[in-house]
């Protein structure tokens, strides 16, 4: 979750993948900041660097 909200990193990633802009996400979820969206991306990036292999 993004600190201070009930919005998950997964939701942020899904919205970005669907083509929403950072500004649109912030408009829909006013408690989220631009820095929060970028923190979600950084968290996801770090999680993917882990030595865990996920089957596809």
DSSP file (Angstrom, degrees, kcal/mol; ACC not computed):
  #  RESIDUE AA STRUCTURE BP1 BP2  ACC     N-H-->O    O-->H-N    N-H-->O    O-->H-N    TCO  KAPPA ALPHA  PHI   PSI    X-CA   Y-CA   Z-CA
    1    1 A X              0   0    0      0, 0.0     2,-0.5     0, 0.0     7,-0.3   0.000 360.0 360.0 360.0 152.4    0.0    0.0    0.0
    2    2 A X    >   -     0   0    0      5,-2.9     3,-2.3     1,-0.1     5,-0.3  -0.703 360.0 -92.9 -80.4 131.0    1.0    3.6   -0.5
    3    3 A X  T 3  S+     0   0    0     -2,-0.5    -1,-0.1     1,-0.3     3,-0.1  -0.117 108.9  11.7 -49.9 130.4    1.7    5.1    2.9
    4    4 A X  T 3  S+     0   0    0      1,-0.3    -1,-0.3    -3,-0.1     2,-0.3   0.503 118.6  77.4  81.4   4.4   -1.3    6.8    4.4
    5    5 A X  S <  S-     0   0    0     -3,-2.3    -1,-0.3     2,-0.2    24,-0.0  -0.799  77.9-127.2-133.6 175.9   -3.7    5.4    1.8
    6    6 A X  S    S+     0   0    0     -2,-0.3     2,-0.4    -3,-0.1    -3,-0.1   0.124  73.1 117.3-107.5  17.1   -5.5    2.1    1.1
    7    7 A X        -     0   0    0     -5,-0.3    -5,-2.9     3,-0.0    -2,-0.2  -0.735  57.6-140.3 -90.0 129.8   -4.2    2.1   -2.5
    8    8 A X     >  -     0   0    0     -2,-0.4     4,-1.8    -7,-0.3     5,-0.1  -0.495  18.2-122.6 -89.4 157.8   -2.0   -0.8   -3.4
    9    9 A X  H  > S+     0   0    0      1,-0.2     4,-2.6     2,-0.2     5,-0.2   0.894 114.5  59.3 -59.9 -40.4    1.2   -0.8   -5.5
   10   10 A X  H  > S+     0   0    0      1,-0.2     4,-2.6     2,-0.2    -1,-0.2   0.906 103.6  49.9 -57.0 -43.9   -0.6   -3.4   -7.7
   11   11 A X  H  > S+     0   0    0      2,-0.2     4,-2.5     1,-0.2    -1,-0.2   0.915 110.0  50.6 -62.8 -42.9   -3.4   -1.0   -8.4
   12   12 A X  H  X S+     0   0    0     -4,-1.8     4,-2.4     1,-0.2    -2,-0.2   0.932 111.9  47.4 -60.1 -45.9   -1.0    1.8   -9.3
   13   13 A X  H  X S+     0   0    0     -4,-2.6     4,-2.8     1,-0.2    -2,-0.2   0.910 111.3  50.9 -62.8 -42.3    0.9   -0.6  -11.7
   14   14 A X  H  X S+     0   0    0     -4,-2.6     4,-1.7    -5,-0.2    -1,-0.2   0.913 110.8  48.7 -61.9 -42.6   -2.4   -1.8  -13.3
   15   15 A X  H  <>S+     0   0    0     -4,-2.5     5,-2.4     2,-0.2     4,-0.3   0.915 113.1  46.6 -65.3 -42.8   -3.5    1.8  -13.9
   16   16 A X  H ><5S+     0   0    0     -4,-2.4     3,-1.4     1,-0.2    -2,-0.2   0.909 111.5  51.7 -64.9 -41.3   -0.2    2.8  -15.4
   17   17 A X  H 3<5S+     0   0    0     -4,-2.8    -1,-0.2     1,-0.3    -2,-0.2   0.816 105.1  57.1 -64.6 -29.8   -0.2   -0.3  -17.6
   18   18 A X  T 3<5S-     0   0    0     -4,-1.7    -1,-0.3    -5,-0.2    -2,-0.2   0.505 127.1 -99.9 -80.1  -3.9   -3.7    0.5  -18.8
   19   19 A X  T < 5S+     0   0    0     -3,-1.4    -3,-0.2     1,-0.3    -2,-0.1   0.478  72.1 146.4 102.4   3.2   -2.4    3.9  -20.0
   20   20 A X      < -     0   0    0     -5,-2.4    -1,-0.3    -6,-0.2     2,-0.2  -0.440  43.6-127.4 -70.8 147.9   -3.5    6.2  -17.2
   21   21 A X     >  -     0   0    0     -2,-0.1     4,-2.2     1,-0.1     5,-0.2  -0.481  20.9-110.4 -88.5 164.7   -1.2    9.1  -16.4
   22   22 A X  H  > S+     0   0    0      1,-0.2     4,-2.4     2,-0.2     5,-0.2   0.900 121.2  54.3 -59.2 -40.3    0.3    9.9  -13.0
   23   23 A X  H  > S+     0   0    0      1,-0.2     4,-2.3     2,-0.2    -1,-0.2   0.889 106.3  50.6 -62.8 -40.1   -2.0   13.0  -13.1
   24   24 A X  H  > S+     0   0    0      2,-0.2     4,-2.1     1,-0.2    -1,-0.2   0.907 110.3  50.0 -64.4 -41.4   -5.1   10.9  -13.7
   25   25 A X  H  X S+     0   0    0     -4,-2.2     4,-2.0     1,-0.2    -2,-0.2   0.922 111.3  48.5 -62.7 -43.7   -4.2    8.6  -10.8
   26   26 A X  H  < S+     0   0    0     -4,-2.4     6,-0.2     1,-0.2    -1,-0.2   0.890 110.0  52.2 -64.4 -39.5   -3.7   11.5   -8.5
   27   27 A X  H  < S+     0   0    0     -4,-2.3     3,-0.4     1,-0.2    -1,-0.2   0.887 113.3  44.2 -63.3 -38.5   -7.0   13.0   -9.6
   28   28 A X  H  < S+     0   0    0     -4,-2.1     2,-0.4     1,-0.3    -1,-0.2   0.794 126.2  31.8 -75.5 -28.8   -8.8    9.7   -8.9
   29   29 A X  S >< S-     0   0    0     -4,-2.0     3,-2.4    -5,-0.2    -1,-0.3  -0.750  70.7-175.6-131.6  82.4   -7.0    9.3   -5.5
   30   30 A X  T 3  S+     0   0    0     -3,-0.4    -1,-0.1    -2,-0.4    -4,-0.1   0.662  79.1  63.8 -60.0 -18.7   -6.3   12.7   -4.1
   31   31 A X  T 3  S+     0   0    0      2,-0.1     2,-0.4   -27,-0.0    -1,-0.3   0.607  87.9  87.3 -81.3  -9.2   -4.3   11.4   -1.1
   32   32 A X    <   -     0   0    0     -3,-2.4     2,-0.2    -6,-0.2    -3,-0.1  -0.718  65.7-156.6 -90.6 138.9   -1.7   10.0   -3.4
   33   33 A X     >  -     0   0    0     -2,-0.4     4,-1.9     1,-0.1     5,-0.2  -0.645  32.1-108.2-105.7 167.6    1.2   12.2   -4.5
   34   34 A X  H  > S+     0   0    0      1,-0.2     4,-2.2    -2,-0.2     5,-0.2   0.901 123.7  53.7 -59.2 -40.3    3.4   12.1   -7.6
   35   35 A X  H  > S+     0   0    0      1,-0.2     4,-2.2     2,-0.2    -1,-0.2   0.859 104.8  55.2 -63.0 -34.9    6.2   10.9   -5.2
   36   36 A X  H  > S+     0   0    0      2,-0.2     4,-2.0     1,-0.2    -1,-0.2   0.895 106.8  49.3 -64.5 -40.7    3.9    8.2   -4.0
   37   37 A X  H  X S+     0   0    0     -4,-1.9     4,-1.9     2,-0.2    -2,-0.2   0.927 112.8  47.2 -64.1 -44.3    3.4    6.9   -7.5
   38   38 A X  H  X S+     0   0    0     -4,-2.2     4,-2.3     1,-0.2    -2,-0.2   0.850 109.3  54.3 -67.1 -32.8    7.1    6.9   -8.1
   39   39 A X  H  X S+     0   0    0     -4,-2.2     4,-2.5     2,-0.2    -1,-0.2   0.878 106.1  53.0 -65.8 -37.1    7.7    5.2   -4.8
   40   40 A X  H  X S+     0   0    0     -4,-2.0     4,-2.4     2,-0.2    -2,-0.2   0.909 109.8  48.2 -63.2 -41.9    5.3    2.4   -5.9
   41   41 A X  H  X S+     0   0    0     -4,-1.9     4,-2.3     2,-0.2    -2,-0.2   0.908 111.7  49.3 -64.6 -41.6    7.3    2.0   -9.1
   42   42 A X  H  X S+     0   0    0     -4,-2.3     4,-2.4     2,-0.2    -2,-0.2   0.903 110.7  50.7 -64.6 -40.7   10.6    1.8   -7.2
   43   43 A X  H  X S+     0   0    0     -4,-2.5     4,-2.4     2,-0.2    -2,-0.2   0.932 111.2  47.9 -62.1 -45.9    9.1   -0.7   -4.8
   44   44 A X  H  X S+     0   0    0     -4,-2.4     4,-1.9     1,-0.2    -2,-0.2   0.896 111.3  51.1 -62.6 -40.5    7.9   -2.9   -7.7
   45   45 A X  H  X S+     0   0    0     -4,-2.3     4,-0.9     1,-0.2    -1,-0.2   0.917 111.0  47.6 -62.0 -44.6   11.3   -2.7   -9.3
   46   46 A X  H >X S+     0   0    0     -4,-2.4     3,-0.6     1,-0.2     4,-0.5   0.892 109.5  53.7 -64.8 -39.7   13.1   -3.7   -6.2
   47   47 A X  H >< S+     0   0    0     -4,-2.4     3,-0.9     1,-0.2     5,-0.2   0.867 106.5  52.7 -63.5 -36.2   10.7   -6.6   -5.7
   48   48 A X  H 3< S+     0   0    0     -4,-1.9    -1,-0.2     1,-0.2    -2,-0.2   0.709 100.0  62.9 -73.4 -19.7   11.5   -7.9   -9.2
   49   49 A X  H << S+     0   0    0     -4,-0.9    -1,-0.2    -3,-0.6    -2,-0.2   0.654  81.1 108.5 -77.2 -14.9   15.2   -7.8   -8.5
   50   50 A X  S << S-     0   0    0     -3,-0.9     2,-1.3    -4,-0.5    -3,-0.0  -0.161  87.6-106.9 -60.8 157.9   14.8  -10.4   -5.7
   51   51 A X  S    S+     0   0    0      2,-0.1     2,-0.5     0, 0.0    -1,-0.1  -0.182  81.1 120.3 -81.7  44.8   16.1  -13.9   -6.4
   52   52 A X        -     0   0    0     -2,-1.3     2,-0.6    -5,-0.2    -2,-0.0  -0.937  51.2-152.9-113.7 131.5   12.6  -15.2   -6.8
   53   53 A X        -     0   0    0     -2,-0.5     2,-0.5     0, 0.0    -2,-0.1  -0.907   8.2-158.6-105.2 125.1   11.5  -16.8  -10.1
   54   54 A X        -     0   0    0     -2,-0.6     2,-0.1     2,-0.0    -2,-0.0  -0.888  20.4-121.4-104.5 128.3    7.8  -16.7  -10.8
   55   55 A X              0   0    0     -2,-0.5    -1,-0.0     1,-0.1     0, 0.0  -0.379 360.0 360.0 -66.1 145.1    6.3  -19.2  -13.3
   56   56 A X              0   0    0     -2,-0.1    -1,-0.1     0, 0.0    -2,-0.0   0.394 360.0 360.0-112.7 360.0    4.6  -17.7  -16.3
